[in-house]
């Protein structure tokens, strides 16, 4: 049920995207204590973006999950910013992350909800 969406204005080749997706999936599962079999990670095509008045490389991440408690967001922010730096070359000061705790009844799967 965790879903991580990645949007950036930075051109990322397919191999780097795949490496990022693999590492991000594992990282999110580990920190949230959820089976990786439930984690979905998506990488959107590059899009025009400005951050702090500049079009330098930046990234916006959205992490949604059932039971995403506030006590995990600092560790997730640190880990995801580290990942965007190591895998995409985008520093933490050019990264925004939105965390969302999704109610079970508003997360559909297998013709029903959690």
Beta strands, then each sheet from edge to edge (+ up, - down):
strand 1: 3-8
strand 2: 40-43
strand 3: 59-65
strand 4: 95-101
strand 5: 108-109
strand 6: 112-113
sheet 1: 2+ 1+ 3- 4-
sheet 2: 5+ 6-
end
